[in-house]
Amino acid sequence: MPLFGKNKGFTPAQKAPRRRAASLSNLSSLDDSVYSQNELQLDQEGPVRIRLGGQELVFEDGNWIAEGGSGAVSSREVARLKKLNLQLTEENNMLKYKNEILLDMVSVC
């Protein structure tokens, strides 16, 4: 026994209109006045540079580095010093470990 009867089938009032596929890229909607070629610097070789809020960022070695900041030390110098600090800390830990092993070897004898 059918739930709604044999003669009562579902029929929509009208067919829905077909939709056109929209472009998945939003690059076509960008206005040339918003992003100029010089601002994005797409024609240059070398590191990627971008200006945001009056500050210039450079993408080098997998990191964004701020340039042209108002601080006394540049962001590039800070990043270099952090990397050097990490290397020296690792070297110091290795030397402490080697020193401890040598002391253990002397105490066994």
C-alpha positions in Angstrom: 0.0 0.0 0.0 1.6 3.2 -1.1 2.0 6.0 1.5 0.6 8.8 -0.7 -1.4 6.9 -3.2 -0.7 5.9 -6.7 -1.8 9.0 -8.5 -0.2 11.6 -6.2 3.4 11.8 -7.3 5.8 14.7 -6.5 5.9 17.3 -9.2 7.7 20.6 -8.7 5.8 23.8 -9.5 8.5 24.8 -12.0 11.9 23.7 -13.0 14.9 25.3 -11.4 17.0 27.3 -13.9 20.4 25.9 -14.9 23.3 27.6 -13.4 26.5 28.4 -15.2 29.8 27.3 -13.7 31.6 30.1 -12.1 35.3 30.6 -12.5 37.3 29.2 -9.6 40.0 31.8 -10.0 39.6 35.2 -8.4 42.4 36.7 -10.4 40.1 37.8 -13.2 38.2 40.0 -10.7 41.3 41.9 -9.6 41.4 45.5 -10.7 44.6 46.8 -12.2 44.4 50.0 -10.1 44.3 47.9 -6.9 47.5 45.8 -7.6 49.9 47.3 -10.0 52.8 45.5 -11.5 55.3 47.6 -9.7 53.7 47.1 -6.3 53.8 43.3 -6.6 57.2 43.4 -8.3 56.3 40.3 -10.4 58.8 41.1 -13.1 61.9 40.9 -10.9 64.1 37.9 -10.2 65.3 37.2 -6.7 63.4 37.2 -3.5 59.7 37.9 -3.3 58.9 41.4 -1.9 55.6 42.8 -0.8 54.6 46.1 0.8 51.9 45.9 3.6 51.0 48.9 5.6 54.1 50.9 4.8 56.4 48.0 5.7 58.2 45.9 3.2 58.5 42.1 3.6 60.9 39.9 1.8 60.5 36.1 1.5 64.0 34.5 1.9 64.9 30.9 3.0 61.3 30.0 3.7 60.7 32.9 6.1 59.2 36.4 5.8 61.6 39.1 6.9 60.5 42.7 7.5 62.7 45.4 5.9 62.7 49.1 6.3 61.4 49.0 9.9 61.9 52.0 12.2 64.0 50.0 14.7 67.7 50.5 15.1 68.5 46.9 14.1 67.0 45.5 10.9 64.8 42.4 11.0 67.3 40.6 8.8 70.0 41.1 11.4 67.7 39.9 14.1 66.9 36.7 12.2 70.6 36.1 11.5 71.4 36.6 15.2 68.6 34.2 16.3 69.9 31.6 13.9 73.5 32.0 15.2 72.2 31.9 18.8 70.4 28.6 18.1 73.6 27.1 16.5 75.8 28.2 19.4 73.2 26.8 21.9 73.2 23.4 20.2 77.0 23.4 20.1 77.2 24.3 23.8 74.8 21.4 24.6 76.9 19.0 22.6 80.1 20.1 24.4 78.4 19.7 27.8 77.4 16.2 26.8 80.9 15.3 25.7 82.4 16.7 28.8 80.0 14.6 31.0 80.9 11.5 29.0 84.6 12.2 29.5 84.1 12.7 33.2 82.3 9.4 33.5 85.1 7.6 31.6 87.7 9.1 34.0 85.7 8.2 37.1 85.4 4.5 35.9 89.2 4.1 35.6 
